[in-house]
Amino acid sequence: MLDTFITSFRLKNTYRTNTIIYSIRCLPIIGKLLPASLYGSGGLKTFANVISVLWEIAGTFIGKILYMLLMIMLMLAVYDTEPSDTYLHIFTALTVAGGLTNTYMFNPTKDKYYAIVIMGMDARKFAISNYCYSMIKVVVGFLPLTIMLGWFLGVPLWTSVLMPFFVVAVKMAFIAYDIWKFRAKGIATSENMLGKASWIGLGVLLIIAYGPPFLGLSMNLTVFTAAMAVSFALGIAGLISISRFSDYRRLYRLLLTTDNVFALKKATGTEALKESFAKKIEYDGSFTSSKQGFAYFHQLFVKRHGKLLTKSVKKQAYVITGAAVLAIAVSIARPEFNPILNRITLTYLPYFVFIMYLLNRGTTITQAMFMNCDHSMLTYRFYRTPKVILGMFRERLKTLILLNLLPSSLLGLGLAALLYTTGGTDNPLNYAVLFVSVNAISVFFSVHYLVMYYLLQPYTQETKVKNSTYIVVQYLTYGICFAMMYVHLPTLSFGIATIIFSVAYCAVSLMLIYRLAPKTFRIRMG
């Protein structure tokens, strides 16, 4: 079994190493200087192997650190309950949710597909050895965190030491259920394609995790200890079931289909996007416009794509309105929360940069523009002239800004209203800055995504993304916005800085568009 694990680990490491080399070759400027023969370069492979090993080690800890800090510790500041009890309560509910959705063994990954289906490795030895390795990583990754956080919150050391094993036991219990279901009904559960029952269960568990503490209810140490005892008993039963089960090959034959293994890729691939966009087009010959020129052409596009352009924006508006009303209601009904909510509105404005990043529809809309318009129109010479390109850019920018201003305006109004109901501020300018800065961030993202599309046009004739610079800029945008969640600055100073930056960025971007877009806005060669 050890030989099987070593072989499978080498296979995964080789796959990951080639992925790293491919990623390096996709980097702008650098990638063009590196030949395809690098895949056989011993020096670069050694470097990639080192990166792969560091990746494996980092993967053991980074995800769990973010999970414990964002999903648990960050929430403790919101509740009025005993921190140690709330910590154990949330940890228990999320552990059960993790067991329901991610057991590791029934996750149809590419390394399982290559090892079992392509290379014909012993399915039972592969499954058990790799599962043991995954559970060791769970224990090693969680143990230092549970000990440190337990010490900080006053949780007994023995409890903190057992918590990672509690996670493993819960996962084993769910595996035992999945194996039973396979034996009884012949159903192989894919974690890449969860059913309705799993999604409902996940939603209920999240409500259990975060709802009761708002009402002053949480699990104490005695209840947590009892839950651990039950999970250990079920985990032992699961371990016996895992070791005695022998039909892993038939199970993986059902599980490791291309639909399951490559489900995420297919769900986000260009063909899926084409089909999704096509379903949202309204083929109505009565659509017309009183405008002329570029405005006429663009307005027809907007009317035909009304569902795609407005449906998500309306949903966002409803959710933001509901959340704002709920927050204001809490501030009125539970005044003891007002200091926390007031502090959020006055110091957590940088957090809303990431929220606006998530809300903005720029990427989806520019994809629709290419696949349902520019993909065909850019083959015509007149459509590539500076006058047409700049004219269409102006019309599109107006639409994109107006669409994104609906949710951002509601969010800005909601924050200003929440600031008022939670005690207000000594400086009335904060109300205006909250509203204007959130909308300025929205305008920034609208301009940013459209400018990226025109200056870095990433799509080929086959609608595949082939511009590594575009991908790098996307990741940088995400990384910067994500980092803003950890910045706490006064609303007034950060808001004014945001407004100034957004105006300056838009001005510079528009100048670049007028100078460069006629040269860069072309269909990319594959």
C-alpha positions as CSV (number, residue, x, y, z in Angstrom):
1,M,0.0,0.0,0.0
2,L,2.9,2.3,0.7
3,D,4.3,1.7,-2.8
4,T,0.9,2.7,-4.2
5,F,0.9,5.9,-2.2
6,I,4.4,6.8,-3.3
7,T,3.6,6.2,-6.9
8,S,0.4,8.2,-6.7
9,F,2.1,11.1,-4.9
10,R,4.8,11.2,-7.6
11,L,2.1,11.3,-10.3
12,K,0.3,14.2,-8.6
13,N,3.6,16.0,-8.1
14,T,4.5,15.6,-11.8
15,Y,1.1,16.9,-12.8
16,R,1.5,19.9,-10.5
17,T,5.1,20.5,-11.7
18,N,4.0,20.7,-15.3
19,T,1.2,23.0,-14.3
20,I,3.7,25.3,-12.6
21,I,5.9,25.3,-15.7
22,Y,2.9,26.0,-18.0
23,S,1.9,28.9,-15.7
24,I,5.4,30.4,-15.9
25,R,5.3,30.2,-19.7
26,C,1.9,32.0,-19.6
27,L,3.4,35.0,-17.8
28,P,3.5,38.2,-19.9
29,I,6.9,39.0,-21.5
30,I,8.7,36.2,-19.6
31,G,6.5,33.5,-21.2
32,K,7.4,34.6,-24.7
33,L,11.1,34.2,-24.0
34,L,10.7,30.6,-22.7
35,P,10.5,27.7,-25.3
36,A,8.3,24.6,-25.0
37,S,11.5,22.5,-24.5
38,L,11.5,23.8,-20.9
39,Y,9.2,20.9,-19.9
40,G,12.3,18.7,-20.3
41,S,14.7,21.1,-18.5
42,G,16.2,19.4,-15.4
43,G,16.9,22.7,-13.6
44,L,13.5,24.2,-14.1
45,K,11.8,20.9,-13.1
46,T,13.9,20.9,-9.9
47,F,12.7,24.4,-9.2
48,A,9.1,23.5,-10.0
49,N,9.4,20.4,-7.8
50,V,10.5,22.6,-4.9
51,I,7.6,24.9,-5.5
52,S,5.3,21.9,-5.6
53,V,6.5,20.6,-2.3
54,L,6.2,24.1,-0.7
55,W,2.7,24.2,-2.3
56,E,1.8,20.9,-0.6
57,I,3.1,22.1,2.8
58,A,1.4,25.5,2.5
59,G,-1.9,23.9,1.4
60,T,-1.9,22.0,4.7
61,F,-2.0,25.2,6.7
62,I,-3.1,28.2,4.7
63,G,-6.7,27.1,4.0
64,K,-7.2,26.0,7.6
65,I,-5.8,29.3,8.9
66,L,-8.2,31.3,6.7
67,Y,-11.1,29.0,7.7
68,M,-10.5,29.3,11.4
69,L,-10.0,33.1,11.3
70,L,-12.7,34.1,8.8
71,M,-15.4,31.5,9.5
72,I,-15.0,31.4,13.3
73,M,-12.8,33.9,15.0
74,L,-14.1,36.9,13.0
75,M,-17.7,36.0,14.0
76,L,-16.9,35.9,17.7
77,A,-16.6,39.7,17.8
78,V,-20.2,40.0,16.6
79,Y,-21.8,37.9,19.3
80,D,-22.6,38.6,23.0
81,T,-22.2,35.0,24.2
82,E,-19.3,33.4,26.0
83,P,-16.5,33.3,23.4
84,S,-15.2,29.8,24.2
85,D,-18.8,28.3,24.0
86,T,-19.5,30.2,20.7
87,Y,-16.2,29.0,19.3
88,L,-17.1,25.3,20.1
89,H,-20.6,25.8,18.8
90,I,-19.6,27.2,15.4
91,F,-16.7,24.7,15.1
92,T,-19.1,21.8,15.6
93,A,-21.7,22.9,13.1
94,L,-19.1,23.8,10.4
95,T,-17.3,20.4,11.0
96,V,-20.6,18.6,10.3
97,A,-21.1,20.8,7.2
98,G,-17.6,19.9,6.1
99,G,-18.2,16.2,6.5
100,L,-21.4,16.5,4.5
101,T,-19.8,18.3,1.5
102,N,-16.1,17.3,1.6
103,T,-15.0,13.8,2.8
104,Y,-11.9,13.9,0.5
105,M,-12.4,10.2,-0.5
106,F,-15.4,11.0,-2.8
107,N,-14.0,14.1,-4.3
108,P,-13.5,13.2,-8.0
109,T,-10.1,14.9,-8.6
110,K,-7.9,14.7,-11.6
111,D,-5.1,12.8,-9.8
112,K,-7.6,10.1,-8.9
113,Y,-8.8,10.0,-12.5
114,Y,-5.2,9.7,-13.9
115,A,-4.1,7.1,-11.4
116,I,-7.1,4.8,-11.3
117,V,-8.7,5.2,-14.7
118,I,-5.8,6.1,-17.0
119,M,-2.9,4.2,-15.2
120,G,-5.0,1.4,-13.8
121,M,-3.6,1.5,-10.2
122,D,-5.1,-0.6,-7.5
123,A,-8.2,1.4,-6.5
124,R,-8.5,0.1,-2.9
125,K,-4.8,0.7,-2.1
126,F,-5.0,4.1,-3.8
127,A,-8.1,5.2,-2.0
128,I,-7.1,4.1,1.5
129,S,-3.5,5.3,1.4
130,N,-4.4,8.7,0.0
131,Y,-7.3,9.1,2.4
132,C,-5.0,8.3,5.4
133,Y,-2.6,11.0,4.0
134,S,-5.4,13.5,3.7
135,M,-6.6,12.9,7.2
136,I,-3.0,13.2,8.5
137,K,-2.9,16.6,6.8
138,V,-6.2,17.6,8.4
139,V,-4.8,16.8,11.9
140,V,-1.4,18.4,11.3
141,G,-3.0,21.5,9.8
142,F,-5.7,22.0,12.5
143,L,-3.8,20.9,15.6
144,P,-1.6,24.0,16.1
145,L,-4.5,26.3,15.4
146,T,-6.9,24.6,17.8
147,I,-4.3,24.6,20.5
148,M,-3.4,28.3,20.1
149,L,-7.0,29.5,19.7
150,G,-8.2,27.2,22.5
151,W,-5.5,28.7,24.8
152,F,-6.5,32.2,23.8
153,L,-10.2,31.5,24.5
154,G,-9.8,29.4,27.6
155,V,-10.7,26.0,26.1
156,P,-9.1,23.1,28.0
157,L,-6.0,21.7,26.3
158,W,-7.3,18.2,26.0
159,T,-10.4,19.5,24.1
160,S,-8.2,21.5,21.8
161,V,-6.0,18.5,21.1
162,L,-9.0,16.3,20.3
163,M,-10.7,18.8,18.0
164,P,-8.8,17.9,14.8
165,F,-9.5,14.2,15.4
166,F,-13.2,15.2,15.8
167,V,-13.0,16.6,12.3
168,V,-11.6,13.3,11.0
169,A,-14.2,11.2,12.8
170,V,-17.0,13.2,11.3
171,K,-15.6,12.8,7.8
172,M,-15.2,9.0,8.4
173,A,-18.9,8.8,9.6
174,F,-20.1,10.4,6.4
175,I,-17.9,8.1,4.3
176,A,-19.5,5.1,6.0
177,Y,-22.9,6.5,5.0
178,D,-21.8,7.0,1.4
179,I,-20.4,3.5,1.3
180,W,-23.6,2.1,2.7
181,K,-25.6,4.1,0.1
182,F,-23.4,2.7,-2.7
183,R,-23.8,-0.9,-1.5
184,A,-27.6,-0.6,-1.0
185,K,-28.5,1.6,-4.0
186,G,-25.5,1.6,-6.3
187,I,-25.2,5.4,-6.0
188,A,-21.7,7.0,-6.0
189,T,-21.9,10.4,-4.5
190,S,-19.8,13.1,-6.3
191,E,-18.7,16.0,-4.2
192,N,-18.3,18.1,-7.3
193,M,-22.0,17.8,-8.0
194,L,-23.9,18.0,-4.7
195,G,-27.6,17.2,-4.8
196,K,-30.5,19.4,-3.5
197,A,-30.5,17.5,-0.1
198,S,-26.9,18.3,0.4
199,W,-27.3,22.0,-0.4
200,I,-30.3,22.2,1.9
201,G,-28.4,20.4,4.7
202,L,-25.5,22.8,4.2
203,G,-27.8,25.8,4.5
204,V,-29.4,24.4,7.7
205,L,-26.0,23.7,9.2
206,L,-24.8,27.3,8.5
207,I,-28.0,28.6,10.1
208,I,-27.3,26.4,13.1
209,A,-23.7,27.6,13.2
210,Y,-24.4,31.4,13.1
211,G,-28.0,31.8,14.1
212,P,-28.3,30.7,17.8
213,P,-25.4,32.9,19.1
214,F,-27.4,35.9,17.9
215,L,-30.2,34.8,20.3
216,G,-27.7,34.3,23.1
217,L,-27.5,30.5,22.7
218,S,-24.4,28.4,22.1
219,M,-23.0,25.0,22.9
220,N,-21.1,24.6,26.1
221,L,-18.1,22.3,26.8
222,T,-20.3,19.5,28.1
223,V,-22.4,19.3,25.0
224,F,-19.4,19.6,22.8
225,T,-17.7,16.7,24.6
226,A,-20.8,14.6,24.2
227,A,-20.9,15.5,20.4
228,M,-17.2,14.5,20.1
229,A,-17.9,11.1,21.9
230,V,-20.7,10.3,19.5
231,S,-18.6,11.3,16.5
232,F,-15.7,9.2,17.6
233,A,-18.0,6.2,17.9
234,L,-19.4,6.8,14.4
235,G,-15.8,7.5,13.1
236,I,-14.6,4.1,14.3
237,A,-17.5,2.5,12.6
238,G,-16.6,4.5,9.5
239,L,-13.0,3.4,9.7
240,I,-14.1,-0.2,9.9
241,S,-16.3,0.3,6.9
242,I,-13.5,2.0,4.9
243,S,-11.0,-0.8,5.6
244,R,-13.5,-3.7,4.9
245,F,-15.0,-2.3,1.7
246,S,-13.4,-3.9,-1.3
247,D,-15.3,-2.7,-4.3
248,Y,-13.5,0.6,-4.7
249,R,-12.8,0.0,-8.4
250,R,-16.5,-0.2,-9.3
251,L,-17.3,2.8,-7.1
252,Y,-14.6,4.9,-8.7
253,R,-15.6,3.7,-12.2
254,L,-19.0,5.4,-11.5
255,L,-17.5,8.4,-9.7
256,L,-14.5,9.2,-12.0
257,T,-16.4,10.0,-15.1
258,T,-15.3,12.9,-17.2
259,D,-18.5,14.7,-16.3
260,N,-17.7,14.5,-12.6
261,V,-13.9,15.1,-12.8
262,F,-14.1,18.0,-15.2
263,A,-17.5,19.3,-14.0
264,L,-16.1,22.6,-12.9
265,K,-14.2,23.1,-16.1
266,K,-17.3,22.3,-18.2
267,A,-19.4,24.5,-16.0
268,T,-17.2,27.5,-16.6
269,G,-16.0,26.7,-20.1
270,T,-16.7,28.7,-23.3
271,E,-19.3,26.3,-24.6
272,A,-21.2,26.5,-21.4
273,L,-21.0,30.3,-21.4
274,K,-22.2,30.4,-25.0
275,E,-25.2,28.3,-24.1
276,S,-25.9,30.3,-21.0
277,F,-25.8,33.6,-22.8
278,A,-27.9,32.3,-25.7
279,K,-30.7,31.2,-23.3
280,K,-30.8,34.8,-21.9
281,I,-31.2,36.5,-25.3
282,E,-34.7,37.7,-26.2
283,Y,-35.3,37.1,-29.9
284,D,-38.0,39.7,-30.4
285,G,-38.2,41.3,-33.9
286,S,-40.2,44.1,-32.5
287,F,-37.3,45.6,-30.6
288,T,-36.4,49.0,-32.0
289,S,-34.8,52.3,-31.0
290,S,-35.3,56.0,-31.6
291,K,-31.5,56.6,-31.4
292,Q,-29.1,56.6,-34.2
293,G,-25.6,55.3,-35.0
294,F,-23.6,53.7,-32.2
295,A,-26.4,54.4,-29.7
296,Y,-29.0,52.6,-31.9
297,F,-26.8,49.6,-32.3
298,H,-25.9,49.4,-28.6
299,Q,-29.5,49.9,-27.4
300,L,-30.7,46.9,-29.5
301,F,-28.0,44.8,-27.9
302,V,-29.2,46.0,-24.4
303,K,-32.8,45.2,-25.2
304,R,-32.1,41.8,-26.5
305,H,-29.9,41.0,-23.5
306,G,-32.2,42.5,-20.9
307,K,-32.4,39.3,-18.8
308,L,-28.6,38.9,-18.7
309,L,-27.9,42.6,-17.9
310,T,-30.6,43.3,-15.3
311,K,-31.7,40.0,-13.7
312,S,-28.6,39.7,-11.4
313,V,-28.6,43.4,-10.7
314,K,-32.2,43.3,-9.5
315,K,-31.4,40.3,-7.3
316,Q,-28.5,42.2,-5.8
317,A,-30.8,45.2,-5.2
318,Y,-33.3,43.0,-3.3
319,V,-30.7,41.3,-1.2
320,I,-29.0,44.6,-0.3
321,T,-32.3,46.2,0.6
322,G,-33.3,43.3,2.7
323,A,-29.9,43.2,4.5
324,A,-30.0,47.0,5.1
325,V,-33.6,46.8,6.5
326,L,-32.6,43.8,8.7
327,A,-29.5,45.6,10.0
328,I,-31.5,48.8,10.8
329,A,-34.2,46.7,12.5
330,V,-31.5,45.0,14.7
331,S,-30.1,48.4,15.6
332,I,-33.5,49.6,16.7
333,A,-34.6,46.3,18.5
334,R,-31.2,45.5,20.0
335,P,-29.5,48.8,20.9
336,E,-26.7,46.9,22.6
337,F,-25.4,46.0,19.1
338,N,-25.3,49.7,18.0
339,P,-21.7,50.4,19.1
340,I,-20.5,47.5,17.0
341,L,-22.6,48.4,14.0
342,N,-21.6,52.1,14.3
343,R,-18.0,51.2,14.4
344,I,-18.4,49.1,11.2
345,T,-19.9,52.0,9.3
346,L,-17.2,54.4,10.5
347,T,-14.1,52.2,10.1
348,Y,-14.9,49.2,7.8
349,L,-15.4,51.1,4.6
350,P,-12.4,49.3,3.0
351,Y,-14.2,46.0,3.5
352,F,-16.8,47.2,1.1
353,V,-14.3,47.4,-1.7
354,F,-14.3,43.6,-1.8
355,I,-18.1,43.6,-1.6
356,M,-18.3,45.9,-4.6
357,Y,-15.8,43.8,-6.4
358,L,-18.1,40.8,-5.9
359,L,-21.2,42.7,-6.9
360,N,-19.9,44.3,-10.1
361,R,-21.1,42.6,-13.3
362,G,-18.3,43.9,-15.5
363,T,-16.7,40.5,-16.4
364,T,-20.0,38.8,-17.2
365,I,-21.2,41.7,-19.3
366,T,-17.9,42.1,-21.3
367,Q,-18.0,38.3,-22.0
368,A,-21.6,38.7,-23.4
369,M,-20.4,41.7,-25.5
370,F,-17.7,39.6,-27.1
371,M,-19.6,36.3,-27.5
372,N,-22.9,37.8,-28.8
373,C,-21.6,40.9,-30.6
374,D,-17.9,41.6,-31.0
375,H,-17.1,38.0,-31.9
376,S,-18.8,38.5,-35.2
377,M,-18.6,42.3,-35.7
378,L,-14.8,42.5,-35.3
379,T,-14.4,40.5,-38.5
380,Y,-15.7,43.5,-40.4
381,R,-13.1,46.2,-41.2
382,F,-15.5,49.2,-40.5
383,Y,-16.1,47.9,-36.9
384,R,-12.4,48.1,-36.2
385,T,-12.0,51.8,-37.1
386,P,-11.2,54.2,-34.3
387,K,-14.5,56.1,-34.7
388,V,-16.6,53.0,-34.2
389,I,-14.5,51.5,-31.4
390,L,-14.6,54.7,-29.4
391,G,-18.3,55.4,-30.1
392,M,-19.3,51.9,-28.9
393,F,-17.0,52.2,-25.9
394,R,-18.8,55.4,-24.8
395,E,-22.3,53.8,-25.1
396,R,-21.2,50.6,-23.3
397,L,-19.6,52.5,-20.5
398,K,-22.8,54.5,-19.8
399,T,-24.8,51.2,-19.7
400,L,-22.3,49.4,-17.4
401,I,-22.1,52.4,-15.0
402,L,-25.9,52.8,-14.8
403,L,-26.4,49.0,-14.2
404,N,-23.9,48.8,-11.4
405,L,-25.0,52.1,-9.8
406,L,-28.4,50.5,-8.7
407,P,-27.0,48.1,-6.1
408,S,-24.2,50.5,-5.1
409,S,-26.6,53.3,-4.5
410,L,-28.8,51.1,-2.3
411,L,-25.7,49.9,-0.4
412,G,-24.5,53.5,0.1
413,L,-28.0,54.6,1.3
414,G,-28.2,51.6,3.6
415,L,-24.8,52.3,5.2
416,A,-25.7,56.0,5.7
417,A,-29.1,55.0,7.3
418,L,-27.4,52.4,9.5
419,L,-24.9,55.0,10.6
420,Y,-27.8,57.3,11.6
421,T,-29.8,54.6,13.5
422,T,-26.8,53.4,15.4
423,G,-26.0,56.7,17.0
424,G,-24.8,58.8,14.1
425,T,-21.5,60.7,13.9
426,D,-20.0,64.0,15.0
427,N,-19.2,64.9,11.4
428,P,-22.2,64.9,9.1
429,L,-19.9,64.7,6.1
430,N,-19.5,61.0,6.9
431,Y,-23.1,60.4,5.5
432,A,-22.3,62.0,2.2
433,V,-18.8,60.3,2.0
434,L,-20.4,56.8,2.6
435,F,-22.9,57.2,-0.2
436,V,-20.5,58.9,-2.7
437,S,-17.5,56.7,-2.1
438,V,-19.4,53.4,-2.5
439,N,-20.8,54.7,-5.8
440,A,-17.3,55.9,-6.8
441,I,-16.0,52.4,-6.2
442,S,-18.8,51.0,-8.4
443,V,-17.9,53.4,-11.2
444,F,-14.2,52.5,-10.8
445,F,-15.0,48.8,-11.3
446,S,-17.3,49.5,-14.3
447,V,-14.5,51.5,-16.0
448,H,-11.8,49.0,-15.0
449,Y,-13.5,45.9,-16.5
450,L,-14.4,47.7,-19.7
451,V,-11.0,49.2,-20.1
452,M,-9.4,45.8,-19.5
453,Y,-11.6,44.3,-22.2
454,Y,-10.7,47.0,-24.8
455,L,-7.0,47.3,-24.0
456,L,-6.3,43.6,-23.4
457,Q,-9.0,41.9,-25.4
458,P,-8.4,38.3,-24.3
459,Y,-10.7,36.2,-26.5
460,T,-9.8,34.2,-29.6
461,Q,-12.1,33.4,-32.5
462,E,-13.0,30.2,-30.6
463,T,-13.9,32.5,-27.6
464,K,-11.1,31.1,-25.5
465,V,-9.1,33.4,-23.2
466,K,-5.5,33.5,-24.5
467,N,-4.1,36.7,-22.9
468,S,-2.0,35.9,-19.8
469,T,-1.7,39.6,-19.0
470,Y,-5.5,39.8,-18.7
471,I,-5.5,36.9,-16.3
472,V,-2.7,38.4,-14.2
473,V,-4.6,41.7,-14.0
474,Q,-7.7,39.8,-12.9
475,Y,-5.9,38.0,-10.1
476,L,-4.2,41.2,-9.0
477,T,-7.5,43.0,-8.8
478,Y,-8.9,40.2,-6.7
479,G,-5.9,40.1,-4.5
480,I,-5.9,43.8,-3.8
481,C,-9.7,43.8,-3.1
482,F,-9.4,40.8,-0.8
483,A,-6.6,42.5,1.1
484,M,-8.8,45.6,1.7
485,M,-10.9,43.5,4.0
486,Y,-8.1,43.6,6.6
487,V,-7.7,47.4,6.4
488,H,-9.5,49.5,9.0
489,L,-9.4,53.2,8.4
490,P,-11.8,56.1,9.2
491,T,-14.6,56.4,6.7
492,L,-14.0,60.1,6.1
493,S,-10.4,59.8,5.1
494,F,-10.6,56.5,3.3
495,G,-13.8,57.6,1.5
496,I,-12.3,60.8,0.2
497,A,-9.2,59.0,-0.9
498,T,-11.3,56.5,-2.7
499,I,-13.3,59.1,-4.5
500,I,-10.1,60.9,-5.6
501,F,-8.5,57.7,-6.7
502,S,-11.6,56.6,-8.7
503,V,-11.8,59.9,-10.5
504,A,-8.1,59.9,-11.3
505,Y,-8.2,56.2,-12.5
506,C,-11.2,56.8,-14.7
507,A,-9.5,59.9,-16.3
508,V,-6.3,58.1,-17.0
509,S,-8.1,54.9,-18.3
510,L,-10.2,56.9,-20.7
511,M,-7.2,58.7,-22.1
512,L,-5.5,55.3,-22.6
513,I,-8.7,54.0,-24.3
514,Y,-8.7,56.9,-26.8
515,R,-5.0,56.4,-27.6
516,L,-4.7,52.6,-27.6
517,A,-8.0,50.9,-28.1
518,P,-8.1,51.3,-31.9
519,K,-4.8,49.3,-31.9
520,T,-5.6,46.7,-29.2
521,F,-9.3,45.9,-29.7
522,R,-8.9,43.0,-32.1
523,I,-9.7,39.3,-32.1
524,R,-6.8,37.5,-30.5
525,M,-5.0,34.9,-32.5
526,G,-5.2,31.4,-30.9
